[in-house]
Amino acid sequence: MHSRNHSKSCRKNKKHCRFGFPKPPLNRTTITRPRPPPVDQSDEENGSEERDYASVAKEQLQKVWDLLNDSNHNFETITQLLNQANLTYEQYEKHIEALSTSSLIVMERRPQDCWVNGYNPMLLRAWNANMDIQFILNPYSCIMYMLSYISKAEHEMSDYLKRVIKDSSHDNLSERECMKQVMNAYSKNREVSAQEAVARTCSLKLKSSSRAVIFIPTDDNAVKMSLPIKYLQTMDDDVENVWMTGLPDKYKARPNRPEFENMCMAEFASEYRIVYGRQKRGKHVLPLQQNMGHIQKRTRGKPAVIRFARFSQQKNPEKFYGTLLKLYLPYRRDEQLKSTRFQTYESFYAFASVKLPGTDELQRVFSIVNTNRDKYEKHNEAIEQAIEDFEKNGPVEDAWTTLAPANELIRLESLMEREPTDPNEVNEQEDIPEYTASTSVSNTAMPLMEAAQLNHAQIRKMYQSLNQTQASVFYAVRDWCKKCISGESPQPFLHFLNGGAGVGSAVPAYLHLDGYTMYKRNRHASYTNYVHLANKNGGGVAIYVKNSFQVCPLMYMQNVTDLEYLVLKIEAPKQALIAVIYRPPSYNLAEFLANLNALLTSLEIIDFKPVIVCGDFNEDQLSRCNKPILNLFEDKGYTQLISTGTTENNTLLDPVFISGTQSNVRAGVLQTYYSYHDPVYCVSE
């Protein structure tokens, strides 16, 4: 409820109350809409008439607002209020309609309730807190509301960061060091609420999706992945078809059944999913033609939401209409989207007619496309217009005064009443080492790490003991080093070595590698409900990453507990999401599978490809017995890359799983002779 005292925040931008108080009283809830212009008038004449009428309406309604703002007047009914202002109820409603610039719901109110927010009495009892309830009448308002909500400005923080950037420009710092200063300033000065801090610390689940989302490539020259090397090596040199099939290829090879004949690619992607591995033996799985895989109808939940590249109808008409035809016109060959008479997508869409299978009559292409398009693109123009307006003009001025007037008023008044902060006391937190700008000269004493000295005989003996796979990795690295020494610029490659059982809580100095950063997660920090595992000495997982790589460690994942794991997001020079996991032998398998499934689900939500998961799972992948951990990964669409034993007993306990089918990845086992577990490697070329 408003206090009836308009503060300085209310009168900002020369408005009497930018929060809209007092609210207009009405006998019934009404939806006000802008008046449509008369057909027989020009835009200039209509605009002049609208302005004149709005001026008269504002003058008449000002009498009502003055009476409502006067605390000496109390009105039991709207009739008493309007009689005092010399207005009839019909005139009053007409004047309110005249001042409406957009569709707006005006709630039923008595004069004594014009200072009260919209609320629901039942929800108010359950919520037991202040609420601002408003209706959204169209898709445009819905999009603008969400964008304004997630993009709410933090003006104080923006001004502070601008000063930091301006000061750093005078210190002759590189762009990298300047960015570190900005990150340091942001991390130390942004105010975080208690609720946000608890949610982040405890990894509370803040979002979930009931729909799968799938991207449909529609470009004529879409990017394709080559077949895996093991397939390419067995193919003849004159074979040209060396590419993996994508969703458009699988759509064109859909089963030759009646329900698929008139199905467009949008419906195919939304209603069906591609299955791999053991999933091909499931129920209702259908094979595609030309041995292009298998599909299964989505039965759990609702159909998937489709995403695709959007093009401007004015700037790129050919790509715009090509996308529409590929998504919403049933076809089995690309030649069916054009003809000798209509050689462009635009002309084929506008003028062509086709005969769909099972029918004897011609149908206009644009009619078929628009019918299917209406199923998947609801309010498309309004949504695109809202996003375009937001990108061009930013959030609506005073958007929050409209969306949540009472809460915004309380926030602004609290900022005005808050005591000014001393700038000398702002930076009391310690600097974060990763965000601290480094200097070229360092006076800090650092221990010298020297590489172990080996004579030529020992090195030659090590070379001779390499098997074929190990030798191929060695010579690939050697050739890459030779190119660097000779002044060439070879493409960088990612390499990952993993040993079983992780590392201990204490990290001796000899475990630090020169030129690498060690990321680790100790065992005692991994378990909350399993005290017997958390209290064991040592244990944990670790990953070494080259210093030149851009890495984002994801130390805590939502809904993932009681699991020894570590996740790193490699952003450059190549992209990869790497997770390492250790399962103690005494860990109950059913409970481990539940926690592992939660981690894999979180990795799917991150949507960063490829995903590489490795570690010691204490499940022999070479055994003929049931392998539930392997089954879980295969059900999630992962491929296991290691095919030989990784221990002295020739058991495969250290697998490497990768999402999907990656053609540019090699993996194997290195023989070291100094550990029960042999390290496994995975190289992305």
C-alpha positions as CSV (number, residue, x, y, z in Angstrom):
1,M,0.0,0.0,0.0
2,H,1.3,3.5,-0.9
3,S,2.0,5.9,1.9
4,R,0.3,8.8,0.0
5,N,3.4,10.9,0.4
6,H,5.1,11.3,-3.0
7,S,8.9,11.3,-2.5
8,K,11.6,12.7,-4.7
9,S,11.8,9.3,-6.5
10,C,8.1,9.6,-7.5
11,R,8.6,13.0,-9.1
12,K,11.6,12.0,-11.2
13,N,11.4,13.0,-14.9
14,K,8.9,15.8,-14.1
15,K,6.1,13.4,-13.4
16,H,3.6,13.8,-10.5
17,C,4.1,10.0,-9.7
18,R,5.9,7.8,-12.2
19,F,4.6,4.8,-10.3
20,G,1.0,5.5,-11.2
21,F,-0.5,6.3,-7.8
22,P,-3.3,6.9,-7.1
23,K,-4.8,4.2,-9.3
24,P,-8.0,5.2,-11.1
25,P,-11.1,3.8,-9.4
26,L,-13.6,1.9,-11.6
27,N,-16.8,0.0,-11.1
28,R,-15.6,-3.0,-13.2
29,T,-12.3,-4.3,-14.5
30,T,-11.6,-2.8,-17.9
31,I,-9.1,-3.4,-20.7
32,T,-8.2,-0.1,-22.2
33,R,-6.9,0.0,-25.8
34,P,-5.6,2.8,-28.1
35,R,-8.3,4.2,-30.3
36,P,-8.0,3.1,-33.9
37,P,-7.6,6.0,-36.4
38,P,-10.7,6.8,-38.6
39,V,-10.4,5.4,-42.1
40,D,-11.3,8.6,-43.9
41,Q,-8.6,10.7,-42.2
42,S,-4.9,11.2,-43.0
43,D,-2.3,10.4,-40.4
44,E,-1.5,14.1,-39.9
45,E,-5.2,15.0,-39.3
46,N,-5.8,12.0,-37.1
47,G,-2.6,12.8,-35.0
48,S,-3.7,16.3,-34.4
49,E,-7.2,15.3,-33.4
50,E,-5.8,12.6,-31.0
51,R,-3.5,15.2,-29.3
52,D,-6.4,17.6,-28.8
53,Y,-8.7,15.0,-27.4
54,A,-6.0,13.7,-25.1
55,S,-5.3,17.2,-23.8
56,V,-9.0,17.7,-23.0
57,A,-9.1,14.2,-21.3
58,K,-6.0,15.0,-19.2
59,E,-7.5,18.3,-18.1
60,Q,-10.8,16.7,-17.0
61,L,-9.1,13.8,-15.2
62,Q,-6.7,16.1,-13.4
63,K,-9.7,17.2,-11.2
64,V,-10.2,13.5,-10.2
65,W,-6.5,13.1,-9.3
66,D,-6.5,16.3,-7.3
67,L,-9.4,15.0,-5.2
68,L,-7.8,11.6,-4.7
69,N,-4.5,13.2,-3.6
70,D,-6.3,15.5,-1.1
71,S,-6.3,13.7,2.3
72,N,-9.1,15.9,3.5
73,H,-11.6,14.3,1.1
74,N,-13.0,10.8,1.6
75,F,-15.3,9.2,-1.0
76,E,-17.3,6.1,-0.3
77,T,-18.4,5.6,-3.9
78,I,-17.1,6.5,-7.4
79,T,-20.4,8.5,-7.9
80,Q,-19.5,10.8,-5.1
81,L,-16.1,11.3,-6.5
82,L,-17.3,12.1,-10.0
83,N,-20.1,14.4,-8.8
84,Q,-17.4,16.5,-7.1
85,A,-15.4,16.6,-10.4
86,N,-18.6,17.4,-12.5
87,L,-18.1,14.2,-14.6
88,T,-20.4,11.4,-15.6
89,Y,-19.1,7.8,-15.3
90,E,-19.3,7.4,-19.1
91,Q,-17.2,10.5,-19.6
92,Y,-14.8,9.3,-17.0
93,E,-14.3,5.9,-18.7
94,K,-13.9,7.6,-22.1
95,H,-11.2,9.9,-20.8
96,I,-9.2,7.0,-19.3
97,E,-9.5,5.2,-22.7
98,A,-8.2,8.3,-24.5
99,L,-5.0,8.5,-22.4
100,S,-4.1,4.9,-23.1
101,T,-1.1,4.4,-25.4
102,S,-1.2,0.6,-25.1
103,S,-3.5,-2.2,-24.0
104,L,-3.7,-2.0,-20.2
105,I,-5.9,-3.7,-17.6
106,V,-7.4,-1.3,-15.1
107,M,-8.6,-3.2,-12.0
108,E,-11.9,-2.7,-10.3
109,R,-11.3,-0.4,-7.3
110,R,-13.2,1.7,-4.8
111,P,-11.9,5.3,-4.2
112,Q,-10.5,4.3,-0.8
113,D,-8.5,1.5,-2.5
114,C,-6.8,3.6,-5.1
115,W,-3.5,3.5,-3.1
116,V,-3.4,-0.3,-2.9
117,N,-1.4,-2.6,-5.3
118,G,-3.1,-5.3,-7.3
119,Y,-3.2,-8.5,-5.2
120,N,-4.9,-11.8,-4.8
121,P,-6.2,-12.4,-1.2
122,M,-5.6,-16.2,-1.3
123,L,-2.1,-15.8,-2.6
124,L,-1.4,-13.1,-0.1
125,R,-2.2,-15.4,2.8
126,A,0.2,-18.0,1.4
127,W,2.9,-15.6,0.4
128,N,2.8,-13.5,3.5
129,A,4.7,-10.7,1.8
130,N,4.2,-7.7,-0.5
131,M,3.1,-8.5,-4.0
132,D,2.6,-6.6,-7.3
133,I,0.4,-8.5,-9.7
134,Q,-0.2,-7.3,-13.2
135,F,-1.5,-9.0,-16.3
136,I,0.4,-9.3,-19.5
137,L,-1.8,-9.0,-22.6
138,N,0.4,-9.7,-25.6
139,P,3.7,-11.5,-26.5
140,Y,5.5,-8.1,-27.0
141,S,4.8,-7.2,-23.3
142,C,5.9,-10.6,-22.2
143,I,9.3,-10.4,-23.9
144,M,9.9,-6.9,-22.8
145,Y,9.0,-7.9,-19.2
146,M,11.5,-10.7,-19.2
147,L,14.3,-8.7,-20.9
148,S,13.8,-5.8,-18.5
149,Y,13.8,-8.3,-15.5
150,I,17.0,-10.0,-16.4
151,S,18.7,-6.8,-17.6
152,K,17.9,-4.6,-14.7
153,A,20.6,-2.0,-14.6
154,E,23.1,-1.6,-11.7
155,H,24.0,2.0,-12.2
156,E,26.4,2.3,-9.2
157,M,28.4,-0.7,-10.4
158,S,28.5,0.5,-13.9
159,D,29.9,3.9,-12.9
160,Y,32.5,2.3,-10.7
161,L,33.7,0.0,-13.5
162,K,33.9,3.0,-15.9
163,R,36.2,4.7,-13.4
164,V,38.4,1.6,-13.1
165,I,38.7,1.3,-16.9
166,K,39.5,5.0,-17.2
167,D,42.2,4.7,-14.5
168,S,43.8,1.6,-16.0
169,S,44.1,3.4,-19.4
170,H,46.6,5.7,-17.7
171,D,48.8,2.9,-16.3
172,N,50.0,1.6,-19.7
173,L,48.6,-1.9,-19.0
174,S,47.9,-4.4,-21.7
175,E,44.3,-5.4,-22.6
176,R,44.7,-8.6,-20.6
177,E,45.9,-6.8,-17.5
178,C,43.3,-4.2,-17.8
179,M,40.6,-6.9,-18.0
180,K,42.0,-8.4,-14.8
181,Q,41.6,-5.1,-13.0
182,V,38.0,-4.9,-14.1
183,M,37.3,-8.4,-13.0
184,N,38.9,-7.8,-9.6
185,A,36.9,-4.6,-9.1
186,Y,33.7,-6.4,-10.1
187,S,34.2,-9.3,-7.8
188,K,35.1,-7.1,-4.8
189,N,32.4,-4.4,-5.1
190,R,29.3,-6.1,-6.4
191,E,26.8,-6.5,-3.6
192,V,25.4,-10.0,-3.4
193,S,22.2,-10.7,-1.4
194,A,22.1,-13.3,1.3
195,Q,19.7,-15.4,-0.8
196,E,21.9,-15.3,-3.9
197,A,25.0,-16.2,-1.8
198,V,23.3,-19.2,-0.2
199,A,22.0,-20.4,-3.6
200,R,25.5,-20.2,-5.2
201,T,27.3,-21.7,-2.2
202,C,24.9,-24.6,-1.8
203,S,24.5,-25.2,-5.6
204,L,20.7,-25.0,-5.3
205,K,18.8,-25.9,-8.4
206,L,17.4,-22.6,-9.7
207,K,16.2,-23.6,-13.1
208,S,15.0,-26.6,-15.0
209,S,13.5,-27.3,-18.4
210,S,10.5,-29.5,-19.3
211,R,11.4,-29.3,-23.0
212,A,14.3,-30.6,-25.0
213,V,15.8,-28.0,-27.4
214,I,17.2,-29.1,-30.8
215,F,19.0,-27.0,-33.4
216,I,18.1,-27.6,-37.1
217,P,20.8,-26.5,-39.6
218,T,19.2,-25.0,-42.7
219,D,22.3,-23.4,-44.5
220,D,23.1,-24.7,-48.0
221,N,26.7,-25.0,-47.0
222,A,26.3,-26.2,-43.4
223,V,29.4,-27.3,-41.4
224,K,29.9,-31.1,-41.4
225,M,32.0,-33.4,-39.4
226,S,34.2,-36.0,-41.1
227,L,34.0,-39.7,-40.3
228,P,36.2,-41.1,-37.6
229,I,39.8,-41.9,-38.6
230,K,39.3,-45.6,-38.1
231,Y,36.6,-45.5,-40.9
232,L,38.6,-43.2,-43.2
233,Q,41.6,-45.6,-43.0
234,T,39.6,-48.5,-44.4
235,M,38.1,-46.5,-47.3
236,D,39.4,-46.3,-50.8
237,D,41.3,-43.2,-51.8
238,D,38.7,-42.3,-54.5
239,V,35.8,-42.2,-52.1
240,E,34.4,-38.7,-51.8
241,N,31.6,-39.3,-49.2
242,V,33.7,-38.9,-46.1
243,W,31.2,-36.8,-44.0
244,M,29.0,-37.7,-41.1
245,T,25.3,-37.4,-41.6
246,G,23.4,-34.6,-39.9
247,L,19.7,-34.0,-39.1
248,P,18.7,-32.9,-42.6
249,D,20.3,-36.0,-44.1
250,K,18.4,-38.2,-41.6
251,Y,15.2,-36.4,-42.3
252,K,15.5,-37.0,-46.1
253,A,16.2,-40.7,-45.3
254,R,13.1,-41.0,-43.0
255,P,11.2,-44.3,-43.1
256,N,9.0,-44.9,-46.1
257,R,5.8,-45.1,-44.1
258,P,2.5,-43.1,-44.5
259,E,2.9,-41.1,-41.4
260,F,6.3,-39.7,-42.6
261,E,5.4,-38.8,-46.2
262,N,3.8,-35.4,-45.4
263,M,6.0,-34.7,-42.4
264,C,8.1,-31.5,-42.5
265,M,11.6,-31.4,-41.0
266,A,10.4,-29.2,-38.1
267,E,7.9,-31.9,-37.1
268,F,10.5,-34.6,-37.6
269,A,13.0,-33.0,-35.3
270,S,10.4,-32.0,-32.7
271,E,8.6,-35.4,-32.5
272,Y,11.5,-37.8,-33.0
273,R,15.0,-38.2,-31.7
274,I,18.1,-40.0,-33.0
275,V,19.1,-43.0,-30.9
276,Y,22.5,-44.7,-30.6
277,G,24.1,-47.7,-29.0
278,R,21.9,-49.8,-26.8
279,Q,19.0,-47.5,-27.4
280,K,18.6,-48.9,-30.8
281,R,17.2,-52.1,-29.2
282,G,14.4,-50.1,-27.4
283,K,10.7,-50.1,-28.1
284,H,9.2,-48.3,-31.1
285,V,12.6,-47.7,-32.7
286,L,12.5,-47.3,-36.5
287,P,15.5,-47.7,-38.9
288,L,16.2,-44.9,-41.4
289,Q,16.8,-45.6,-45.0
290,Q,20.3,-45.9,-46.5
291,N,21.7,-47.1,-43.1
292,M,21.6,-43.6,-41.7
293,G,20.7,-44.7,-38.1
294,H,17.6,-45.1,-36.0
295,I,14.9,-42.9,-34.7
296,Q,12.4,-43.1,-31.8
297,K,9.3,-41.0,-31.1
298,R,9.5,-38.8,-28.1
299,T,7.0,-40.2,-25.6
300,R,8.2,-38.6,-22.4
301,G,7.1,-35.0,-21.9
302,K,6.2,-32.7,-24.7
303,P,7.8,-32.4,-28.2
304,A,11.2,-30.7,-28.4
305,V,11.5,-27.0,-29.1
306,I,13.2,-26.3,-32.4
307,R,16.0,-23.7,-32.9
308,F,17.3,-22.5,-36.3
309,A,19.3,-19.6,-37.8
310,R,17.0,-16.6,-38.5
311,F,17.6,-14.3,-41.4
312,S,16.1,-11.0,-42.3
313,Q,13.4,-11.1,-45.0
314,Q,14.6,-7.7,-46.4
315,K,18.4,-8.2,-46.1
316,N,18.7,-11.9,-47.0
317,P,15.5,-12.9,-48.7
318,E,17.0,-16.1,-50.3
319,K,18.2,-17.4,-47.0
320,F,15.0,-16.4,-45.3
321,Y,12.7,-18.3,-47.7
322,G,15.2,-21.2,-48.0
323,T,14.9,-21.7,-44.2
324,L,11.1,-21.6,-44.4
325,L,11.0,-24.2,-47.2
326,K,13.5,-26.6,-45.6
327,L,11.7,-26.4,-42.2
328,Y,8.0,-26.5,-43.2
329,L,7.7,-28.1,-46.7
330,P,7.9,-31.9,-46.8
331,Y,10.6,-33.1,-49.2
332,R,13.1,-36.0,-49.7
333,R,15.5,-34.3,-52.1
334,D,17.0,-30.8,-52.2
335,E,15.8,-30.5,-55.9
336,Q,12.2,-30.6,-54.6
337,L,12.7,-27.1,-53.1
338,K,13.3,-25.4,-56.5
339,S,12.3,-26.0,-60.1
340,T,13.5,-25.0,-63.6
341,R,10.6,-22.5,-63.7
342,F,11.2,-21.1,-60.2
343,Q,15.0,-21.1,-59.7
344,T,15.0,-19.2,-56.4
345,Y,13.6,-20.1,-53.0
346,E,11.6,-16.9,-52.9
347,S,9.9,-17.4,-56.2
348,F,9.3,-21.1,-55.5
349,Y,7.7,-20.1,-52.1
350,A,5.5,-17.4,-53.6
351,F,4.3,-18.9,-56.9
352,A,4.9,-22.7,-57.0
353,S,2.4,-25.5,-56.4
354,V,3.2,-29.1,-55.4
355,K,1.3,-32.3,-55.1
356,L,1.9,-34.0,-51.7
357,P,2.0,-37.8,-51.5
358,G,-1.4,-39.3,-51.0
359,T,-3.2,-36.4,-52.6
360,D,-4.3,-35.8,-56.2
361,E,-4.7,-32.0,-56.1
362,L,-2.1,-29.3,-56.3
363,Q,-1.5,-27.1,-53.2
364,R,0.2,-23.8,-53.1
365,V,3.7,-24.0,-51.5
366,F,3.2,-20.8,-49.3
367,S,-0.1,-22.3,-48.0
368,I,1.6,-25.5,-46.8
369,V,4.6,-23.6,-45.4
370,N,2.4,-21.2,-43.5
371,T,0.2,-23.9,-42.1
372,N,3.2,-25.8,-40.6
373,R,4.9,-22.6,-39.6
374,D,1.9,-21.6,-37.4
375,K,2.5,-24.8,-35.3
376,Y,6.0,-23.9,-34.3
377,E,6.3,-20.1,-34.5
378,K,3.7,-18.6,-32.2
379,H,3.7,-14.7,-32.2
380,N,6.9,-14.8,-34.1
381,E,6.7,-11.2,-35.5
382,A,5.8,-9.7,-32.1
383,I,8.7,-11.5,-30.4
384,E,11.2,-10.5,-33.0
385,Q,10.0,-6.9,-32.8
386,A,10.3,-6.8,-29.0
387,I,13.9,-8.2,-29.1
388,E,14.8,-5.8,-31.9
389,D,13.5,-2.8,-29.9
390,F,15.3,-3.9,-26.8
391,E,18.6,-4.4,-28.7
392,K,18.2,-1.0,-30.4
393,N,16.8,1.1,-27.5
394,G,17.7,-0.9,-24.4
395,P,15.3,-1.5,-21.5
396,V,12.2,0.8,-21.3
397,E,12.8,3.9,-19.2
398,D,11.3,3.4,-15.8
399,A,10.4,-0.2,-16.7
400,W,10.5,-1.3,-13.1
401,T,8.2,1.5,-12.0
402,T,5.6,-0.1,-14.3
403,L,6.3,-3.8,-13.6
404,A,6.6,-3.5,-9.8
405,P,5.8,0.0,-8.6
406,A,5.7,-0.5,-4.9
407,N,8.8,-2.6,-4.7
408,E,10.8,-0.2,-6.9
409,L,9.6,2.7,-4.7
410,I,10.9,1.0,-1.6
411,R,14.2,0.2,-3.2
412,L,14.8,3.7,-4.4
413,E,13.9,5.3,-1.0
414,S,16.2,2.8,0.7
415,L,19.1,3.9,-1.6
416,M,18.4,7.6,-0.8
417,E,18.3,6.9,3.0
418,R,21.4,4.8,3.0
419,E,24.5,6.4,4.5
420,P,27.2,7.3,1.9
421,T,30.0,4.8,1.9
422,D,33.6,5.8,2.4
423,P,35.5,5.1,-0.8
424,N,38.6,4.2,1.3
425,E,36.7,1.3,2.9
426,V,35.3,-0.2,-0.2
427,N,38.3,-2.5,-1.1
428,E,38.7,-4.3,2.2
429,Q,38.6,-7.8,0.7
430,E,41.7,-9.5,-0.4
431,D,42.7,-9.4,-4.0
432,I,42.0,-12.6,-6.0
433,P,45.3,-13.8,-7.4
434,E,43.9,-14.8,-10.8
435,Y,42.4,-11.3,-11.3
436,T,45.5,-9.3,-10.1
437,A,47.4,-7.6,-12.8
438,S,50.9,-8.9,-12.9
439,T,54.1,-6.9,-13.4
440,S,57.0,-7.8,-15.7
441,V,59.5,-7.8,-12.8
442,S,59.0,-10.0,-9.7
443,N,61.1,-9.9,-6.6
444,T,59.4,-13.0,-5.1
445,A,61.7,-15.9,-4.5
446,M,60.4,-19.0,-6.3
447,P,61.7,-22.6,-6.0
448,L,63.6,-23.8,-9.1
449,M,62.2,-26.9,-10.7
450,E,64.7,-28.9,-12.7
451,A,63.8,-31.7,-15.1
452,A,65.2,-35.2,-14.4
453,Q,68.4,-35.9,-16.2
454,L,68.4,-39.1,-18.5
455,N,71.3,-40.4,-20.5
456,H,70.9,-41.4,-24.2
457,A,70.9,-45.1,-23.4
458,Q,67.9,-44.7,-21.1
459,I,66.1,-42.6,-23.6
460,R,66.8,-45.0,-26.5
461,K,65.5,-47.9,-24.4
462,M,62.3,-46.0,-23.6
463,Y,61.7,-45.3,-27.3
464,Q,62.2,-49.0,-28.2
465,S,59.6,-50.0,-25.6
466,L,56.8,-47.9,-27.2
467,N,54.0,-49.8,-28.9
468,Q,52.5,-48.6,-32.2
469,T,49.8,-46.4,-30.6
470,Q,52.3,-44.8,-28.1
471,A,54.8,-44.2,-30.9
472,S,52.2,-42.5,-33.0
473,V,51.5,-40.1,-30.2
474,F,55.2,-39.5,-29.5
475,Y,56.0,-38.7,-33.1
476,A,53.0,-36.5,-33.5
477,V,54.2,-34.4,-30.5
478,R,57.8,-34.5,-31.8
479,D,56.8,-33.2,-35.3
480,W,54.7,-30.5,-33.7
481,C,57.7,-29.3,-31.6
482,K,59.9,-29.4,-34.7
483,K,57.5,-27.1,-36.6
484,C,57.5,-24.7,-33.6
485,I,61.3,-24.6,-33.5
486,S,61.6,-24.0,-37.3
487,G,59.4,-20.9,-37.1
488,E,56.2,-22.4,-38.4
489,S,52.8,-22.0,-36.7
490,P,51.2,-25.4,-36.4
491,Q,47.6,-25.8,-35.1
492,P,47.5,-26.3,-31.3
493,F,46.2,-29.6,-30.0
494,L,44.6,-30.6,-26.7
495,H,46.0,-33.6,-24.8
496,F,44.9,-35.1,-21.5
497,L,46.6,-37.7,-19.4
498,N,44.8,-39.4,-16.5
499,G,45.9,-41.8,-13.9
500,G,43.7,-43.8,-11.5
501,A,42.6,-42.8,-8.0
502,G,43.3,-39.1,-8.1
503,V,45.6,-37.3,-5.7
504,G,45.7,-36.7,-1.9
505,S,44.7,-33.7,0.1
506,A,48.2,-32.5,0.5
507,V,50.0,-31.4,-2.6
508,P,53.8,-31.7,-2.4
509,A,56.0,-29.3,-4.3
510,Y,57.1,-32.0,-6.7
511,L,53.5,-32.4,-8.0
512,H,53.6,-28.9,-9.5
513,L,54.6,-28.9,-13.1
514,D,56.3,-26.0,-14.7
515,G,54.0,-24.4,-17.3
516,Y,50.9,-26.1,-16.0
517,T,48.1,-25.2,-13.5
518,M,46.8,-27.8,-11.2
519,Y,43.1,-27.9,-10.4
520,K,42.1,-30.3,-7.7
521,R,39.2,-31.3,-5.5
522,N,40.0,-33.1,-2.3
523,R,38.1,-36.2,-1.1
524,H,36.9,-34.7,2.2
525,A,35.2,-31.8,0.3
526,S,33.4,-34.3,-2.0
527,Y,31.2,-36.1,0.4
528,T,28.5,-34.8,2.8
529,N,26.4,-37.9,3.5
530,Y,29.1,-40.6,3.5
531,V,31.3,-39.9,6.5
532,H,33.3,-43.2,6.1
533,L,34.4,-42.0,2.6
534,A,35.1,-38.4,3.6
535,N,37.3,-39.4,6.5
536,K,39.6,-41.6,4.5
537,N,43.2,-40.3,4.3
538,G,44.2,-38.9,0.9
539,G,42.0,-39.2,-2.1
540,G,40.5,-36.7,-4.6
541,V,40.8,-35.8,-8.2
542,A,43.1,-33.4,-10.1
543,I,43.7,-32.1,-13.6
544,Y,46.8,-30.3,-15.0
545,V,46.1,-27.7,-17.7
546,K,48.7,-25.8,-19.7
547,N,49.0,-22.2,-18.6
548,S,48.2,-20.9,-22.1
549,F,44.7,-22.4,-22.1
550,Q,41.7,-20.4,-21.1
551,V,40.0,-22.4,-18.4
552,C,36.9,-22.0,-16.3
553,P,36.8,-24.5,-13.3
554,L,33.3,-25.6,-12.3
555,M,33.9,-26.7,-8.8
556,Y,30.3,-27.2,-7.8
557,M,27.4,-28.4,-9.9
558,Q,23.8,-28.0,-9.0
559,N,22.1,-31.1,-7.5
560,V,25.5,-33.0,-7.5
561,T,26.7,-34.2,-4.1
562,D,28.6,-37.2,-2.7
563,L,30.8,-37.6,-5.8
564,E,34.6,-37.2,-6.2
565,Y,34.6,-35.2,-9.4
566,L,36.1,-32.1,-11.1
567,V,34.8,-30.3,-14.1
568,L,36.8,-27.9,-16.2
569,K,35.5,-25.8,-19.1
570,I,38.3,-25.3,-21.7
571,E,37.4,-22.2,-23.7
572,A,40.5,-21.8,-25.9
573,P,42.5,-22.7,-28.0
574,K,39.8,-25.4,-28.4
575,Q,36.5,-25.9,-26.7
576,A,35.9,-28.9,-24.4
577,L,34.1,-29.7,-21.2
578,I,36.4,-32.1,-19.2
579,A,35.2,-34.1,-16.2
580,V,37.3,-36.5,-14.1
581,I,35.6,-38.9,-11.6
582,Y,36.8,-41.4,-9.1
583,R,34.6,-44.1,-7.6
584,P,36.0,-45.8,-4.4
585,P,35.5,-49.6,-4.5
586,S,33.4,-49.5,-1.3
587,Y,30.9,-46.9,-2.8
588,N,27.5,-48.5,-3.2
589,L,26.9,-48.8,-7.0
590,A,23.2,-47.8,-7.0
591,E,23.9,-44.6,-5.0
592,F,26.9,-43.8,-7.2
593,L,24.8,-44.2,-10.3
594,A,22.2,-41.8,-9.0
595,N,24.9,-39.1,-8.3
596,L,26.6,-39.8,-11.6
597,N,23.3,-39.4,-13.5
598,A,22.8,-36.0,-11.7
599,L,26.3,-34.9,-12.9
600,L,25.7,-36.0,-16.5
601,T,22.4,-34.2,-16.5
602,S,24.1,-31.0,-15.3
603,L,26.8,-31.3,-18.0
604,E,24.0,-31.6,-20.6
605,I,22.4,-28.4,-19.3
606,I,25.7,-26.5,-19.7
607,D,25.5,-27.3,-23.4
608,F,29.3,-27.1,-24.2
609,K,30.6,-29.6,-26.6
610,P,32.4,-31.9,-26.7
611,V,32.1,-33.4,-23.2
612,I,34.9,-35.7,-22.1
613,V,34.5,-37.8,-19.0
614,C,37.2,-40.0,-17.6
615,G,38.6,-41.4,-14.4
616,D,38.7,-44.6,-12.3
617,F,35.2,-46.0,-12.1
618,N,36.2,-49.4,-10.6
619,E,34.0,-51.2,-13.2
620,D,35.8,-53.5,-15.7
621,Q,34.6,-52.5,-19.2
622,L,36.2,-55.7,-20.6
623,S,34.1,-58.0,-18.4
624,R,31.2,-59.9,-19.9
625,C,29.0,-59.2,-16.9
626,N,26.5,-56.4,-16.7
627,K,28.1,-53.0,-16.8
628,P,25.6,-50.4,-15.4
629,I,28.0,-47.5,-15.5
630,L,28.7,-48.1,-19.2
631,N,25.0,-48.5,-19.8
632,L,24.3,-45.1,-18.2
633,F,26.8,-43.4,-20.4
634,E,25.5,-45.0,-23.6
635,D,22.0,-44.1,-22.7
636,K,23.2,-40.5,-22.4
637,G,24.7,-40.7,-25.9
638,Y,28.4,-41.1,-24.9
639,T,31.0,-43.3,-26.7
640,Q,33.7,-45.2,-24.8
641,L,37.1,-44.7,-26.5
642,I,39.5,-47.1,-24.6
643,S,39.5,-50.7,-25.8
644,T,42.5,-52.3,-24.0
645,G,43.2,-53.0,-20.3
646,T,44.5,-50.2,-18.1
647,T,45.8,-52.2,-15.1
648,E,48.4,-55.0,-14.5
649,N,45.5,-57.5,-14.4
650,N,44.4,-56.4,-17.8
651,T,41.1,-54.9,-16.5
652,L,39.7,-51.7,-18.0
653,L,38.9,-49.6,-15.0
654,D,39.9,-46.2,-16.5
655,P,37.6,-45.5,-19.5
656,V,37.3,-42.3,-21.4
657,F,33.8,-41.3,-22.5
658,I,33.0,-38.6,-25.1
659,S,29.7,-37.1,-26.0
660,G,28.3,-38.1,-29.4
661,T,30.6,-39.5,-32.1
662,Q,33.8,-37.4,-32.5
663,S,35.9,-38.0,-35.6
664,N,38.9,-36.0,-34.6
665,V,39.8,-37.7,-31.3
666,R,42.3,-40.4,-30.7
667,A,42.6,-42.3,-27.4
668,G,44.7,-45.1,-26.0
669,V,46.7,-46.5,-23.1
670,L,50.4,-45.7,-22.2
671,Q,52.5,-48.4,-20.5
672,T,54.5,-46.9,-17.6
673,Y,55.5,-49.9,-15.5
674,Y,55.6,-47.9,-12.3
675,S,51.9,-48.0,-11.3
676,Y,49.1,-50.5,-11.0
677,H,47.1,-48.3,-13.3
678,D,48.4,-47.3,-16.7
679,P,47.6,-43.7,-17.8
680,V,45.1,-43.2,-20.6
681,Y,45.3,-40.4,-23.2
682,C,42.8,-38.6,-25.3
683,V,44.1,-36.3,-28.1
684,S,41.9,-33.8,-30.0
685,E,43.5,-33.1,-33.3
